[in-house]
Amino acid sequence: MFEAAQAAWLAGHADRADERLAEARELSLDPALNVEIDRLRGHAALRSGNARAAYDVLLEAADGAQAAETLTQATGHAGTE
């Protein structure tokens, strides 16, 4: 679904991309993918002139990136202890 959203975004179909990103976010259980989805959602919101929504979504992506990195580090170190 994320790939479809990226393709729609690149083709200039912002509304379609937003719909696909919302669907992808609902279905995704992968923290790293959620960060990518939120980053694209934030950039799309900014490009469409909705700075407040862009800020909120990009802030969520930054929090998600930190969480994903922490999880990756924790699981990487869990196998070595």
N, C-alpha and C positions, 0 to 999 in steps of 0.2 A: 504494500500500500504506500509506503514511504517513497519507493521508486516512482510510482505513478504520480505522487504529489510533486516530486522533483521535476518530472517530465512536464507536467502541466505548468509549473512555475516557469520553467525554461522556455516553454512555448508561448508564454504571455497570458495564460489563463489563470489569473490570480484567484478568482472565485472557486474554480475547480480545484486548484491546488489547496486552498484553505479547507475545502470539504474533505479532501483526501488526507490532509494532515490531521484533521480532527478525528477521522476514522482510524488512522494509524496510531494516534496517541491513545485512543480507547483500547485498542487491541494489543499494544506493545507491553510486554513484561520486562523488556531489556532496558536497564537504566542508561546504557550508552546510546542506544537508539532513541530513547526518549529525549536525551539532550540534543541530538541532531534534529529531531522533529521540532522541538521547541525553538532551536536556533533559526530554523527556516520559517517557522510561524512568526517569530519576532521580526525577522528581516522583512517578511511579507507585510506585516502590520505597519512597519515603519515606512515602507515604500508606498503603502496605500494612504499614508497621512495620519495614521492613528498612533501617535507617539506614546500615549499612555499605555495602550495595549501592548505595544512593542516593548516598552520598558518592563511591564509586568511579566511578559512571556520570556524575555531575555534574562531577567533576574531569576526566574524559575529554572531556566536552562543552566545558568551559572551555578545555582544551588545543586542541580542535578549532576552537573559535571563533577563537582566536589564530592558528592555522594558516590558517584560511579568510580571515581579515582580511589576513594577510601575503600570501597568494596573490593576493587581489583587488588589493591595492596594487601588487604586483609586476607583474601583468599590465596594470594600468591605466597604470603608468609605462613599461612596455616599449614601448608604442606611441608615446610622446612623445619618446623618445630617439633 
